[in-house]
Amino acid sequence: MSSNNMIEVKNVSKEFKKIIKEPGLKGSVKSLFHKKQEIVKAVDDISFTVEKGEILGFIGPNGAGKSTAIKMLTGILTPTSGDIMINGQVPYKNRKKYVKEIGVVFGQRTQLWWDLPLTETFTVLKEIYQIEDAAFKNRMDFLNQVLELEPFIKSPVRTLSLGQRMRADIAASMIHNPKVLFLDEPTIGLDVVVKDNIRKAITEINQNEKTTIILTTHDISDIELLCKRIVMIDKGKKVYDGALDKMKEKYGKMREIHINLKSIEDMNKLAFTEKFNLLEDDLEVKLEGKKATIKFNSSKAQVSDMLSYILATITVKDIAVSEADIEEIIRRLYKG
């Protein structure tokens, strides 16, 4: 294992056996005696490394194999083939020792005791992880400062808001000063202000503690604000591994022009496909009332040419250009 790598994943696959049942009662009875099985590859020969102190965005659509991969990294599942090494340890061997070095937060599930005040939850975790008194005090001081737990630390967990509970869950996962933190949808269901606070806390923990973080999320803003690098998987296979900026360069040539129209009928005068010879995948036009959005591939049609054509052909009240967001880039990457 390289001295600078905290996580090394080599040619990892995970297969599950799926029983295929023919339809109807006859099929149900038949499957009791003659089981037809199919091998499903949830994760298919993926490899990647994560350096110490790095925040890696681990993304993909639903059913892509993300959850299975994370379960192998946390030691819950054993790979069918391949090797995983995290901080010199194999996650699914010697689990007792390994779990003391990782923290896990699942956005839709809590590890907190529902009826206990938060302070007592942390005291229980102190005993589980056998943390010394002085180290526990220092840890709580740091987590209090970063996650602002003080206003609700004496409240029972069941009384906490979703945002407070998420901050408490992150604190619980960090109480034993883990080397690696797995965050699964840490901002799901939170409002914009709370999301921003959670992201700031994650950044501060990463910078102060040099904690290696693997972040899985569907929130594109999480990726843009927290990660410099992403690994994307789809149908169990790795489809992209690299810098977020490079992915934007490669797949982010889409631009958007937003127009406030003087008249809806003016849109009929614009013929982008013929004028710029754009294919179906290179152009998308949306009209909502008198607001139009033209999404186009700027490697096929220059922004300046598009603007000149629009302004020469119709009268507009207002016009603006924006970059395609990450969601659009990911959509194009999948399509490709």
VOPA-422220 format. One record per residue: residue number from 1; x, y, z of N, C-alpha, C in turn; residue in three letters. Coordinates in pm, whole numbers. Layout:
! residues N
seq n_X n_Y n_Z ca_X ca_Y ca_Z c_X c_Y c_Z type
NUM X Y Z X Y Z X Y Z ALA $
...
***
This chain:
! residues 336
seq n_X n_Y n_Z ca_X ca_Y ca_Z c_X c_Y c_Z type
1 85 -120 0 0 0 0 88 125 0 MET $
2 60 219 -90 138 343 -98 124 421 32 SER $
3 234 484 76 233 555 205 136 672 207 SER $
4 103 724 88 14 841 85 -133 803 64 ASN $
5 -158 674 35 -296 629 13 -359 577 142 ASN $
6 -476 628 173 -551 577 287 -637 458 244 MET $
7 -687 464 120 -777 359 69 -725 307 -64 ILE $
8 -718 175 -79 -683 113 -206 -785 4 -239 GLU $
9 -849 19 -354 -949 -77 -401 -897 -133 -533 VAL $
10 -875 -267 -538 -817 -327 -659 -908 -436 -714 LYS $
11 -958 -413 -836 -1035 -514 -912 -1144 -580 -828 ASN $
12 -1221 -497 -758 -1323 -551 -667 -1455 -576 -740 VAL $
13 -1510 -695 -719 -1642 -732 -772 -1725 -792 -660 SER $
14 -1856 -776 -672 -1948 -840 -578 -2065 -899 -657 LYS $
15 -2083 -1032 -642 -2191 -1101 -711 -2295 -1151 -611 GLU $
16 -2420 -1146 -654 -2530 -1201 -574 -2604 -1303 -659 PHE $
17 -2658 -1405 -592 -2740 -1504 -662 -2886 -1461 -653 LYS $
18 -2953 -1458 -766 -3093 -1416 -772 -3175 -1535 -824 LYS $
19 -3282 -1569 -749 -3367 -1680 -791 -3471 -1629 -890 ILE $
20 -3479 -1693 -1004 -3576 -1653 -1108 -3700 -1742 -1096 ILE $
21 -3814 -1678 -1076 -3940 -1751 -1060 -4028 -1727 -1181 LYS $
22 -4084 -1836 -1233 -4180 -1823 -1343 -4311 -1766 -1288 GLU $
23 -4390 -1699 -1371 -4511 -1634 -1321 -4619 -1733 -1274 PRO $
24 -4707 -1684 -1183 -4824 -1761 -1140 -4793 -1863 -1033 GLY $
25 -4900 -1932 -988 -4890 -2033 -881 -4801 -2150 -924 LEU $
26 -4819 -2191 -1051 -4738 -2302 -1104 -4589 -2269 -1093 LYS $
27 -4555 -2144 -1128 -4416 -2099 -1120 -4364 -2101 -978 GLY $
28 -4450 -2059 -881 -4410 -2057 -739 -4381 -2197 -689 SER $
29 -4468 -2292 -725 -4450 -2433 -681 -4324 -2491 -745 VAL $
30 -4308 -2464 -874 -4192 -2516 -949 -4060 -2465 -888 LYS $
31 -4061 -2338 -845 -3937 -2277 -792 -3897 -2337 -657 SER $
32 -3995 -2403 -587 -3962 -2468 -460 -3873 -2590 -483 LEU $
33 -3890 -2658 -597 -3818 -2783 -623 -3704 -2766 -724 PHE $
34 -3725 -2678 -821 -3623 -2658 -924 -3590 -2508 -933 HIS $
35 -3495 -2468 -852 -3461 -2325 -845 -3370 -2286 -962 LYS $
36 -3416 -2186 -1036 -3332 -2128 -1141 -3261 -2007 -1083 LYS $
37 -3132 -2007 -1097 -3055 -1896 -1038 -2984 -1816 -1147 GLN $
38 -2971 -1687 -1117 -2900 -1596 -1206 -2797 -1521 -1123 GLU $
39 -2678 -1505 -1178 -2574 -1430 -1107 -2585 -1282 -1145 ILE $
40 -2600 -1197 -1045 -2608 -1053 -1068 -2480 -988 -1015 VAL $
41 -2411 -913 -1101 -2289 -843 -1059 -2326 -702 -1016 LYS $
42 -2334 -681 -884 -2369 -548 -833 -2252 -452 -847 ALA $
43 -2130 -504 -829 -2007 -426 -849 -1916 -508 -940 VAL $
44 -1865 -444 -1045 -1797 -518 -1151 -1655 -464 -1175 ASP $
45 -1559 -524 -1105 -1416 -500 -1131 -1379 -351 -1121 ASP $
46 -1407 -291 -1005 -1370 -149 -988 -1240 -135 -909 ILE $
47 -1162 -35 -948 -1035 -3 -880 -1023 148 -863 SER $
48 -978 191 -747 -946 333 -725 -869 346 -594 PHE $
49 -801 458 -578 -731 487 -452 -780 622 -400 THR $
50 -766 641 -268 -800 769 -206 -684 808 -115 VAL $
51 -630 928 -136 -517 973 -55 -562 1015 85 GLU $
52 -467 1016 176 -494 1063 313 -542 1209 307 LYS $
53 -652 1236 376 -702 1373 385 -784 1418 265 GLY $
54 -810 1329 169 -886 1365 50 -1036 1350 76 GLU $
55 -1117 1436 12 -1263 1416 10 -1298 1368 -130 ILE $
56 -1345 1243 -138 -1380 1184 -267 -1532 1177 -282 LEU $
57 -1582 1230 -394 -1723 1216 -425 -1744 1083 -496 GLY $
58 -1828 996 -437 -1853 863 -493 -1997 861 -539 PHE $
59 -2018 873 -671 -2153 900 -719 -2197 804 -829 ILE $
60 -2327 807 -854 -2386 725 -959 -2537 722 -940 GLY $
61 -2611 679 -1044 -2757 674 -1032 -2802 565 -936 PRO $
62 -2929 564 -900 -2983 457 -816 -2963 323 -886 ASN $
63 -2923 222 -808 -2901 89 -865 -2767 73 -934 GLY $
64 -2679 173 -919 -2548 168 -988 -2449 77 -917 ALA $
65 -2473 46 -789 -2379 -36 -712 -2307 41 -604 GLY $
66 -2346 169 -583 -2278 254 -482 -2290 193 -341 LYS $
67 -2414 158 -302 -2437 107 -166 -2360 -21 -142 SER $
68 -2358 -110 -242 -2284 -237 -229 -2135 -208 -210 THR $
69 -2082 -113 -288 -1939 -77 -278 -1909 -21 -139 ALA $
70 -1995 68 -89 -1972 129 43 -1979 22 153 ILE $
71 -2072 -73 138 -2083 -182 238 -1957 -267 240 LYS $
72 -1892 -284 124 -1765 -358 122 -1654 -275 186 MET $
73 -1652 -143 159 -1549 -56 216 -1562 -46 368 LEU $
74 -1685 -53 418 -1705 -43 564 -1696 -179 632 THR $
75 -1682 -287 551 -1662 -420 609 -1790 -497 633 GLY $
76 -1905 -442 593 -2034 -512 613 -2044 -631 516 ILE $
77 -1997 -611 392 -1998 -717 290 -1855 -757 254 LEU $
78 -1839 -883 213 -1710 -933 165 -1714 -938 12 THR $
79 -1610 -887 -55 -1610 -893 -203 -1608 -1037 -253 PRO $
80 -1667 -1060 -370 -1658 -1191 -435 -1515 -1210 -486 THR $
81 -1455 -1101 -536 -1315 -1105 -580 -1255 -966 -566 SER $
82 -1122 -961 -568 -1052 -832 -555 -1009 -803 -412 GLY $
83 -939 -693 -395 -881 -657 -264 -916 -515 -224 ASP $
84 -943 -499 -94 -964 -365 -36 -870 -351 83 ILE $
85 -795 -240 85 -705 -212 197 -732 -69 243 MET $
86 -767 -52 371 -793 82 425 -707 102 549 ILE $
87 -616 199 540 -520 227 648 -448 98 693 ASN $
88 -409 18 593 -333 -104 623 -417 -221 669 GLY $
89 -550 -205 670 -637 -314 717 -736 -358 609 GLN $
90 -774 -485 617 -877 -539 528 -1011 -525 602 VAL $
91 -1105 -446 551 -1226 -410 627 -1308 -528 679 PRO $
92 -1321 -636 598 -1409 -746 637 -1336 -852 720 TYR $
93 -1207 -827 751 -1133 -913 844 -1107 -830 969 LYS $
94 -1103 -893 1082 -1073 -823 1208 -1160 -696 1223 ASN $
95 -1292 -716 1208 -1388 -604 1207 -1381 -520 1334 ARG $
96 -1357 -587 1448 -1358 -517 1577 -1253 -405 1578 LYS $
97 -1135 -437 1529 -1026 -338 1526 -1054 -233 1418 LYS $
98 -1106 -278 1304 -1127 -188 1190 -1231 -80 1219 TYR $
99 -1343 -118 1282 -1451 -20 1304 -1409 93 1397 VAL $
100 -1304 72 1475 -1254 179 1563 -1183 289 1483 LYS $
101 -1153 261 1356 -1079 357 1274 -1166 427 1170 GLU $
102 -1295 389 1166 -1384 453 1068 -1507 512 1136 ILE $
103 -1565 612 1069 -1694 668 1111 -1789 657 994 GLY $
104 -1916 628 1023 -2015 611 917 -2140 692 950 VAL $
105 -2188 771 852 -2313 846 870 -2404 816 751 VAL $
106 -2520 760 780 -2622 737 678 -2731 841 697 PHE $
107 -2752 925 593 -2844 1038 604 -2985 1000 642 GLY $
108 -3030 879 604 -3168 840 632 -3182 747 751 GLN $
109 -3070 714 815 -3075 629 935 -2986 690 1043 ARG $
110 -3028 680 1166 -2950 739 1275 -2884 632 1361 THR $
111 -2769 665 1418 -2703 573 1511 -2722 620 1655 GLN $
112 -2806 719 1675 -2827 778 1807 -2937 704 1883 LEU $
113 -2931 705 2015 -3035 643 2098 -3153 740 2109 TRP $
114 -3267 696 2061 -3384 781 2039 -3431 856 2162 TRP $
115 -3435 789 2278 -3493 850 2400 -3388 910 2493 ASP $
116 -3262 889 2464 -3157 943 2551 -3124 1088 2515 LEU $
117 -3093 1171 2616 -3036 1302 2583 -2905 1282 2506 PRO $
118 -2874 1376 2420 -2756 1363 2334 -2628 1343 2415 LEU $
119 -2617 1414 2528 -2497 1401 2612 -2476 1256 2655 THR $
120 -2586 1187 2688 -2574 1048 2735 -2535 955 2619 GLU $
121 -2584 986 2500 -2544 909 2381 -2393 915 2364 THR $
122 -2337 1037 2377 -2192 1053 2362 -2116 982 2473 PHE $
123 -2172 980 2594 -2108 910 2707 -2105 759 2681 THR $
124 -2216 706 2627 -2221 563 2593 -2115 531 2488 VAL $
125 -2105 616 2384 -2005 595 2278 -1863 604 2333 LEU $
126 -1843 690 2430 -1710 704 2495 -1668 570 2555 LYS $
127 -1764 501 2620 -1733 371 2682 -1713 264 2575 GLU $
128 -1797 266 2471 -1785 165 2363 -1647 173 2298 ILE $
129 -1603 297 2271 -1474 315 2204 -1356 326 2301 TYR $
130 -1386 315 2431 -1282 320 2537 -1193 443 2523 GLN $
131 -1259 560 2519 -1187 687 2506 -1155 741 2645 ILE $
132 -1031 783 2665 -991 837 2796 -1059 972 2821 GLU $
133 -1075 1005 2948 -1151 1126 2988 -1098 1253 2922 ASP $
134 -966 1275 2929 -908 1399 2875 -928 1407 2723 ALA $
135 -907 1294 2655 -923 1289 2508 -1070 1314 2472 ALA $
136 -1162 1258 2552 -1306 1274 2527 -1347 1421 2542 PHE $
137 -1293 1486 2646 -1326 1628 2669 -1278 1714 2551 LYS $
138 -1153 1692 2508 -1097 1767 2394 -1179 1744 2268 ASN $
139 -1220 1619 2250 -1297 1582 2131 -1432 1653 2131 ARG $
140 -1499 1651 2246 -1631 1714 2257 -1621 1865 2240 MET $
141 -1514 1924 2292 -1493 2069 2273 -1481 2102 2125 ASP $
142 -1403 2021 2051 -1385 2045 1908 -1517 2026 1832 PHE $
143 -1587 1915 1858 -1712 1886 1787 -1821 1987 1819 LEU $
144 -1822 2033 1946 -1916 2139 1987 -1894 2266 1908 ASN $
145 -1767 2299 1892 -1731 2423 1821 -1766 2414 1672 GLN $
146 -1732 2301 1609 -1753 2286 1465 -1900 2264 1429 VAL $
147 -1968 2183 1509 -2106 2143 1475 -2213 2217 1554 LEU $
148 -2169 2305 1646 -2262 2389 1726 -2371 2303 1791 GLU $
149 -2327 2211 1878 -2418 2117 1943 -2480 2173 2071 LEU $
150 -2415 2275 2131 -2452 2324 2264 -2602 2351 2284 GLU $
151 -2670 2419 2188 -2811 2453 2213 -2904 2332 2232 PRO $
152 -2865 2213 2183 -2956 2098 2194 -2889 1974 2252 PHE $
153 -2771 1991 2313 -2695 1873 2357 -2762 1799 2474 ILE $
154 -2849 1868 2548 -2917 1803 2662 -3056 1752 2624 LYS $
155 -3095 1772 2499 -3229 1730 2455 -3230 1582 2414 SER $
156 -3344 1512 2437 -3356 1375 2386 -3351 1377 2232 PRO $
157 -3290 1275 2174 -3271 1271 2029 -3404 1283 1954 VAL $
158 -3512 1223 2008 -3642 1225 1939 -3698 1366 1924 ARG $
159 -3648 1462 2002 -3699 1601 1993 -3619 1687 1894 THR $
160 -3511 1632 1839 -3424 1713 1752 -3484 1729 1612 LEU $
161 -3455 1843 1551 -3492 1863 1411 -3400 1778 1324 SER $
162 -3434 1764 1196 -3352 1683 1105 -3209 1738 1095 LEU $
163 -3197 1870 1088 -3065 1933 1079 -2983 1911 1206 GLY $
164 -3048 1924 1322 -2978 1900 1450 -2935 1754 1461 GLN $
165 -3026 1664 1420 -2994 1521 1427 -2876 1486 1338 ARG $
166 -2869 1549 1218 -2758 1521 1127 -2627 1568 1189 MET $
167 -2626 1687 1250 -2504 1736 1317 -2464 1642 1431 ARG $
168 -2565 1594 1505 -2538 1501 1615 -2483 1369 1563 ALA $
169 -2537 1321 1450 -2489 1196 1390 -2344 1208 1344 ASP $
170 -2311 1323 1285 -2172 1344 1241 -2079 1346 1363 ILE $
171 -2124 1413 1471 -2044 1417 1595 -2024 1275 1650 ALA $
172 -2131 1195 1650 -2123 1057 1701 -2024 974 1619 ALA $
173 -2022 998 1488 -1933 920 1401 -1787 966 1415 SER $
174 -1766 1087 1471 -1631 1144 1482 -1575 1138 1624 MET $
175 -1654 1088 1718 -1618 1096 1860 -1487 1022 1891 ILE $
176 -1457 916 1815 -1337 835 1841 -1222 872 1746 HIS $
177 -1235 990 1681 -1130 1042 1593 -1091 942 1484 ASN $
178 -1188 902 1399 -1159 802 1296 -1069 856 1187 PRO $
179 -997 765 1122 -908 805 1011 -990 829 883 LYS $
180 -1101 751 870 -1184 758 749 -1330 779 789 VAL $
181 -1396 871 718 -1537 899 744 -1618 872 617 LEU $
182 -1720 787 628 -1810 759 517 -1939 838 538 PHE $
183 -1970 926 445 -2091 1008 454 -2186 971 341 LEU $
184 -2300 915 376 -2398 875 276 -2516 971 281 ASP $
185 -2530 1056 181 -2639 1156 171 -2649 1241 300 GLU $
186 -2540 1309 340 -2543 1382 468 -2634 1505 468 PRO $
187 -2677 1553 350 -2761 1674 349 -2903 1645 300 THR $
188 -2940 1517 291 -3072 1482 236 -3185 1536 325 ILE $
189 -3280 1601 262 -3398 1650 334 -3377 1779 413 GLY $
190 -3258 1837 406 -3229 1958 484 -3256 2083 401 LEU $
191 -3290 2193 472 -3310 2318 397 -3175 2381 363 ASP $
192 -3178 2482 279 -3055 2539 220 -2956 2588 326 VAL $
193 -3004 2657 427 -2915 2714 531 -2848 2602 610 VAL $
194 -2928 2500 648 -2874 2388 727 -2773 2309 643 VAL $
195 -2806 2288 513 -2713 2220 423 -2579 2292 422 LYS $
196 -2584 2423 412 -2462 2504 406 -2379 2485 534 ASP $
197 -2447 2483 649 -2377 2464 778 -2312 2326 786 ASN $
198 -2384 2224 738 -2329 2087 740 -2205 2079 651 ILE $
199 -2213 2141 532 -2097 2139 440 -1977 2210 502 ARG $
200 -2001 2324 568 -1891 2397 634 -1827 2310 743 LYS $
201 -1912 2239 817 -1861 2152 924 -1776 2038 867 ALA $
202 -1823 1978 758 -1748 1869 693 -1612 1920 645 ILE $
203 -1611 2039 584 -1486 2099 535 -1389 2124 651 THR $
204 -1442 2178 762 -1357 2211 877 -1299 2084 941 GLU $
205 -1382 1980 952 -1334 1852 1007 -1223 1797 919 ILE $
206 -1243 1802 788 -1144 1752 693 -1013 1830 703 ASN $
207 -1022 1963 712 -901 2046 715 -828 2036 848 GLN $
208 -903 2037 957 -840 2034 1091 -786 1896 1127 ASN $
209 -862 1792 1092 -828 1657 1136 -755 1575 1029 GLU $
210 -753 1628 904 -698 1554 790 -771 1420 773 LYS $
211 -900 1420 804 -982 1299 791 -1008 1271 643 THR $
212 -988 1147 603 -1020 1105 466 -1171 1081 460 THR $
213 -1237 1140 360 -1384 1132 355 -1430 1076 220 ILE $
214 -1521 979 226 -1589 932 105 -1734 977 116 ILE $
215 -1775 1056 19 -1908 1118 21 -1993 1062 -92 LEU $
216 -2106 1000 -58 -2202 961 -161 -2322 1054 -150 THR $
217 -2367 1107 -261 -2475 1205 -258 -2543 1216 -393 THR $
218 -2670 1257 -390 -2741 1293 -513 -2748 1444 -528 HIS $
219 -2701 1515 -424 -2706 1661 -426 -2582 1714 -498 ASP $
220 -2602 1769 -615 -2491 1814 -699 -2410 1924 -629 ILE $
221 -2477 2007 -548 -2406 2114 -476 -2306 2057 -377 SER $
222 -2339 1942 -314 -2244 1876 -223 -2114 1847 -296 ASP $
223 -2128 1790 -416 -2011 1753 -497 -1930 1878 -532 ILE $
224 -1998 1981 -583 -1928 2102 -629 -1856 2173 -515 GLU $
225 -1918 2175 -396 -1863 2252 -284 -1764 2174 -198 LEU $
226 -1768 2040 -203 -1684 1962 -112 -1573 1882 -181 LEU $
227 -1594 1843 -307 -1502 1748 -370 -1424 1809 -487 CYS $
228 -1295 1776 -492 -1215 1813 -611 -1214 1696 -709 LYS $
229 -1235 1575 -656 -1228 1455 -740 -1351 1369 -719 ARG $
230 -1394 1303 -826 -1507 1211 -814 -1476 1077 -879 ILE $
231 -1538 973 -824 -1543 842 -888 -1691 816 -914 VAL $
232 -1722 786 -1040 -1861 761 -1077 -1876 617 -1122 MET $
233 -1980 548 -1069 -2004 413 -1117 -2146 403 -1173 ILE $
234 -2162 314 -1269 -2292 291 -1331 -2299 144 -1372 ASP $
235 -2410 79 -1336 -2429 -64 -1363 -2310 -145 -1309 LYS $
236 -2260 -103 -1194 -2153 -176 -1126 -2013 -145 -1174 GLY $
237 -2000 -76 -1288 -1868 -47 -1344 -1827 98 -1318 LYS $
238 -1697 121 -1308 -1646 257 -1293 -1649 324 -1430 LYS $
239 -1718 439 -1439 -1726 508 -1567 -1645 638 -1570 VAL $
240 -1606 687 -1453 -1521 807 -1450 -1446 812 -1319 TYR $
241 -1320 850 -1325 -1238 871 -1206 -1142 985 -1237 ASP $
242 -1164 1098 -1173 -1075 1211 -1199 -1125 1339 -1138 GLY $
243 -1057 1447 -1175 -1090 1579 -1120 -1226 1625 -1172 ALA $
244 -1298 1691 -1086 -1428 1747 -1121 -1413 1848 -1235 LEU $
245 -1308 1930 -1227 -1284 2033 -1330 -1262 1970 -1468 ASP $
246 -1189 1856 -1471 -1161 1791 -1600 -1288 1731 -1658 LYS $
247 -1375 1681 -1570 -1501 1628 -1620 -1586 1740 -1680 MET $
248 -1580 1857 -1614 -1653 1973 -1668 -1599 2010 -1805 LYS $
249 -1465 2007 -1819 -1403 2041 -1949 -1446 1943 -2058 GLU $
250 -1448 1814 -2022 -1475 1711 -2122 -1624 1702 -2158 LYS $
251 -1709 1710 -2055 -1853 1688 -2080 -1935 1814 -2059 TYR $
252 -1870 1924 -2023 -1944 2044 -1987 -1945 2151 -2092 GLY $
253 -1951 2112 -2217 -1952 2212 -2325 -2092 2267 -2350 LYS $
254 -2188 2218 -2273 -2325 2269 -2288 -2336 2406 -2220 MET $
255 -2402 2498 -2287 -2429 2631 -2230 -2579 2657 -2237 ARG $
256 -2623 2750 -2156 -2765 2785 -2156 -2781 2935 -2183 GLU $
257 -2874 2968 -2272 -2911 3108 -2293 -3054 3124 -2243 ILE $
258 -3072 3218 -2152 -3204 3245 -2093 -3258 3375 -2152 HIS $
259 -3378 3370 -2207 -3436 3487 -2274 -3570 3523 -2213 ILE $
260 -3591 3653 -2187 -3724 3705 -2158 -3778 3762 -2289 ASN $
261 -3882 3698 -2344 -3934 3734 -2476 -4032 3850 -2469 LEU $
262 -4034 3928 -2573 -4137 4031 -2585 -4268 3966 -2632 LYS $
263 -4253 3864 -2720 -4370 3793 -2771 -4335 3644 -2785 SER $
264 -4428 3557 -2739 -4405 3412 -2747 -4388 3368 -2892 ILE $
265 -4465 3432 -2983 -4460 3395 -3125 -4321 3411 -3186 GLU $
266 -4238 3497 -3123 -4102 3519 -3175 -4020 3390 -3180 ASP $
267 -4052 3297 -3090 -3974 3171 -3086 -3985 3094 -3217 MET $
268 -4098 3112 -3289 -4117 3043 -3417 -4021 3095 -3525 ASN $
269 -3965 3213 -3502 -3874 3271 -3601 -3732 3213 -3589 LYS $
270 -3704 3151 -3472 -3569 3099 -3448 -3557 2955 -3497 LEU $
271 -3459 2929 -3583 -3437 2795 -3638 -3292 2754 -3610 ALA $
272 -3263 2717 -3484 -3126 2688 -3443 -3069 2567 -3515 PHE $
273 -3150 2462 -3532 -3101 2337 -3592 -3047 2363 -3733 THR $
274 -3128 2434 -3813 -3087 2461 -3952 -2971 2560 -3957 GLU $
275 -2979 2664 -3876 -2879 2771 -3879 -2741 2719 -3838 LYS $
276 -2738 2635 -3731 -2609 2592 -3677 -2581 2443 -3700 PHE $
277 -2670 2375 -3772 -2651 2233 -3801 -2630 2151 -3673 ASN $
278 -2719 2169 -3577 -2709 2101 -3447 -2790 1972 -3448 LEU $
279 -2731 1866 -3394 -2803 1739 -3381 -2897 1746 -3261 LEU $
280 -2983 1644 -3251 -3085 1643 -3144 -3021 1653 -3005 GLU $
281 -2910 1582 -2985 -2845 1582 -2853 -2771 1712 -2824 ASP $
282 -2753 1796 -2925 -2679 1921 -2909 -2768 2041 -2876 ASP $
283 -2899 2019 -2876 -2990 2133 -2859 -3116 2093 -2782 LEU $
284 -3154 2179 -2688 -3280 2160 -2616 -3341 2297 -2590 GLU $
285 -3464 2314 -2631 -3531 2444 -2614 -3653 2425 -2525 VAL $
286 -3661 2506 -2418 -3777 2500 -2326 -3843 2637 -2322 LYS $
287 -3976 2635 -2321 -4052 2761 -2318 -4150 2756 -2202 LEU $
288 -4141 2853 -2112 -4236 2866 -2000 -4289 3009 -2002 GLU $
289 -4412 3025 -2052 -4466 3160 -2068 -4380 3237 -2165 GLY $
290 -4334 3352 -2119 -4248 3434 -2205 -4099 3416 -2174 LYS $
291 -4068 3308 -2099 -3928 3279 -2067 -3883 3156 -2146 LYS $
292 -3774 3172 -2219 -3721 3060 -2298 -3579 3026 -2252 ALA $
293 -3549 2895 -2251 -3413 2849 -2220 -3364 2766 -2338 THR $
294 -3252 2807 -2393 -3190 2733 -2505 -3062 2671 -2453 ILE $
295 -3063 2537 -2444 -2946 2463 -2398 -2878 2406 -2522 LYS $
296 -2749 2435 -2541 -2683 2393 -2665 -2538 2356 -2642 PHE $
297 -2483 2280 -2735 -2344 2235 -2728 -2255 2345 -2786 ASN $
298 -2180 2412 -2698 -2101 2528 -2742 -1976 2489 -2821 SER $
299 -1947 2359 -2831 -1837 2317 -2919 -1886 2307 -3064 SER $
300 -2020 2304 -3082 -2078 2298 -3217 -2127 2437 -3262 LYS $
301 -2167 2519 -3165 -2214 2655 -3198 -2158 2752 -3094 ALA $
302 -2083 2850 -3138 -2023 2947 -3047 -2131 3030 -2975 GLN $
303 -2105 3060 -2849 -2199 3141 -2770 -2223 3276 -2838 VAL $
304 -2116 3339 -2885 -2129 3471 -2949 -2215 3465 -3075 SER $
305 -2201 3354 -3153 -2281 3339 -3275 -2429 3318 -3241 ASP $
306 -2454 3239 -3135 -2593 3215 -3093 -2658 3346 -3048 MET $
307 -2585 3424 -2969 -2638 3551 -2920 -2665 3648 -3036 LEU $
308 -2569 3657 -3127 -2585 3746 -3244 -2709 3708 -3325 SER $
309 -2727 3576 -3345 -2841 3527 -3424 -2974 3560 -3355 TYR $
310 -2980 3536 -3225 -3105 3562 -3150 -3139 3711 -3156 ILE $
311 -3039 3796 -3125 -3064 3941 -3119 -3096 4000 -3256 LEU $
312 -3044 3938 -3362 -3072 3988 -3498 -3208 3941 -3549 ALA $
313 -3260 3831 -3488 -3384 3770 -3540 -3509 3813 -3463 THR $
314 -3496 3829 -3332 -3615 3864 -3251 -3583 3978 -3155 ILE $
315 -3691 4034 -3096 -3675 4138 -2994 -3685 4071 -2856 THR $
316 -3585 4097 -2773 -3587 4037 -2639 -3588 4146 -2532 VAL $
317 -3651 4111 -2417 -3651 4205 -2304 -3523 4192 -2223 LYS $
318 -3475 4066 -2213 -3355 4040 -2133 -3291 3910 -2183 ASP $
319 -3159 3900 -2172 -3090 3779 -2218 -2968 3753 -2129 ILE $
320 -2945 3626 -2095 -2832 3591 -2008 -2778 3454 -2047 ALA $
321 -2648 3433 -2022 -2583 3305 -2054 -2531 3242 -1926 VAL $
322 -2548 3110 -1914 -2492 3041 -1797 -2428 2910 -1842 SER $
323 -2338 2857 -1755 -2275 2727 -1781 -2374 2617 -1751 GLU $
324 -2358 2503 -1815 -2439 2386 -1779 -2400 2341 -1639 ALA $
325 -2499 2299 -1559 -2467 2252 -1423 -2413 2109 -1428 ASP $
326 -2367 2063 -1311 -2306 1930 -1301 -2405 1820 -1341 ILE $
327 -2533 1839 -1305 -2634 1738 -1339 -2638 1713 -1491 GLU $
328 -2629 1823 -1566 -2632 1811 -1712 -2506 1741 -1762 GLU $
329 -2394 1772 -1701 -2266 1709 -1740 -2273 1558 -1714 ILE $
330 -2325 1521 -1596 -2336 1379 -1561 -2434 1309 -1655 ILE $
331 -2543 1377 -1688 -2641 1318 -1781 -2574 1287 -1915 ARG $
332 -2491 1380 -1963 -2422 1360 -2092 -2318 1250 -2082 ARG $
333 -2251 1242 -1965 -2152 1136 -1947 -2219 999 -1952 LEU $
334 -2334 985 -1882 -2407 857 -1885 -2452 824 -2026 TYR $
335 -2502 927 -2096 -2552 906 -2231 -2439 860 -2323 LYS $
336 -2320 919 -2297 -2203 881 -2379 -2154 743 -2348 GLY $
***
